[in-house]
């Protein structure tokens, strides 16, 4: 059974940084593409970042490009999201997800964590 557990969320002022982690209990972590998504109150879940199985390819939407960095450590079964220059509009619950293909589509991810809250004050 696959389990994903996020950590590292919290409260930060605008302009600050946070690093999220997602620990995966997956037999062969390196066989999965990993992604980060977020959902703000009253809004749909949206794509934030994805990283391919080897970690050499990453993709971001324009809203976070240049501020967020996704990375992974296949030896530790962990994916990270470094978030810099945070803005109030980044406030959301952040979820990590695992799937077979490198994509921004939510429906292509099979496994999801429970989420971690990130709150950015102005």
C-alpha positions as CSV (number, residue, x, y, z in Angstrom):
1,X,0.0,0.0,0.0
2,X,1.3,3.4,-1.0
3,X,1.4,6.2,1.6
4,X,2.5,9.8,1.2
5,X,3.0,12.0,4.2
6,X,3.6,15.7,3.8
7,X,5.3,17.9,6.3
8,X,6.9,21.4,6.6
9,X,3.8,23.5,6.2
10,X,3.2,26.5,8.5
11,X,2.7,30.2,8.8
12,X,5.1,32.6,7.1
13,X,5.1,36.3,6.1
14,X,5.0,37.4,2.5
15,X,8.5,37.2,1.0
16,X,9.5,34.3,3.2
17,X,10.3,30.7,2.5
18,X,9.2,27.2,3.4
19,X,10.4,23.8,2.4
20,X,7.8,21.1,2.2
21,X,8.7,17.4,2.3
22,X,6.8,14.3,1.3
23,X,7.9,11.0,2.5
24,X,6.7,8.0,0.5
25,X,6.2,4.5,1.6
26,X,6.6,3.0,-1.9
27,X,8.5,-0.1,-2.7
28,X,10.1,1.4,-5.8
29,X,9.9,5.1,-5.4
30,X,12.0,5.8,-8.4
31,X,9.3,4.2,-10.6
32,X,7.0,7.1,-9.8
33,X,6.6,10.6,-11.1
34,X,6.0,13.0,-8.2
35,X,3.9,16.1,-8.1
36,X,2.8,18.9,-5.8
37,X,-0.7,20.4,-6.0
38,X,-2.5,22.9,-3.8
39,X,-6.0,23.9,-2.9
40,X,-7.1,27.2,-1.5
41,X,-10.5,27.5,0.3
42,X,-13.3,27.7,-2.2
43,X,-11.1,26.9,-5.1
44,X,-10.2,23.8,-7.2
45,X,-7.1,21.9,-6.6
46,X,-4.3,23.2,-8.9
47,X,-1.0,21.9,-10.2
48,X,2.2,23.4,-8.6
49,X,5.1,21.3,-9.8
50,X,6.1,17.9,-11.1
51,X,9.4,16.0,-11.3
52,X,10.1,12.9,-13.4
53,X,11.4,9.6,-12.1
54,X,15.1,10.4,-12.3
55,X,14.7,13.9,-11.1
56,X,16.2,15.5,-14.2
57,X,13.0,17.0,-15.6
58,X,10.8,19.4,-13.7
59,X,7.8,21.5,-14.8
60,X,5.9,24.4,-13.2
61,X,3.0,26.7,-14.0
62,X,3.8,30.3,-14.5
63,X,2.3,31.2,-11.1
64,X,5.2,29.6,-9.3
65,X,7.9,29.4,-11.9
66,X,11.1,31.0,-10.6
67,X,9.9,30.9,-7.0
68,X,9.3,27.2,-6.3
69,X,11.7,24.3,-6.8
70,X,10.8,20.6,-6.7
71,X,13.4,18.0,-6.1
72,X,13.6,14.4,-5.0
73,X,15.9,12.0,-3.2
74,X,15.2,8.5,-4.5
75,X,17.5,7.0,-1.8
76,X,15.3,8.6,0.9
77,X,11.9,8.1,-0.9
78,X,11.3,11.8,-0.4
79,X,10.2,14.6,-2.6
80,X,10.6,18.3,-1.7
81,X,9.1,21.6,-2.6
82,X,11.2,24.6,-1.8
83,X,9.1,27.7,-1.8
84,X,10.7,31.2,-1.9
85,X,9.3,34.7,-2.2
86,X,6.0,33.5,-0.9
87,X,2.9,35.5,-1.6
88,X,-0.5,35.6,0.2
89,X,-2.1,34.0,-2.8
90,X,0.1,30.9,-2.2
91,X,-1.9,30.2,0.9
92,X,-3.4,26.7,0.5
93,X,-3.3,23.1,1.5
94,X,-0.4,21.5,-0.3
95,X,-0.6,17.9,-1.5
96,X,2.0,15.6,-2.9
97,X,1.0,13.0,-5.4
98,X,2.5,10.0,-7.2
99,X,1.8,8.7,-10.6
100,X,3.2,6.9,-13.7
101,X,3.6,9.9,-16.1
102,X,5.1,13.4,-16.0
103,X,2.0,15.6,-16.2
104,X,0.2,18.5,-14.7
105,X,-3.2,16.7,-14.8
106,X,-4.6,15.8,-11.5
107,X,-6.4,12.8,-12.8
108,X,-3.1,11.2,-13.9
109,X,-1.9,10.9,-10.3
110,X,-2.9,7.7,-8.5
111,X,-1.8,8.3,-4.9
112,X,-2.2,11.4,-2.7
113,X,-1.1,12.6,0.7
114,X,-3.3,14.2,3.3
115,X,-1.9,17.6,2.7
116,X,-0.1,20.3,4.8
117,X,-1.3,23.8,5.3
118,X,0.7,26.8,4.1
119,X,-0.4,30.2,5.2
120,X,1.3,33.4,4.0
121,X,0.4,36.7,5.6
122,X,0.7,40.0,4.0
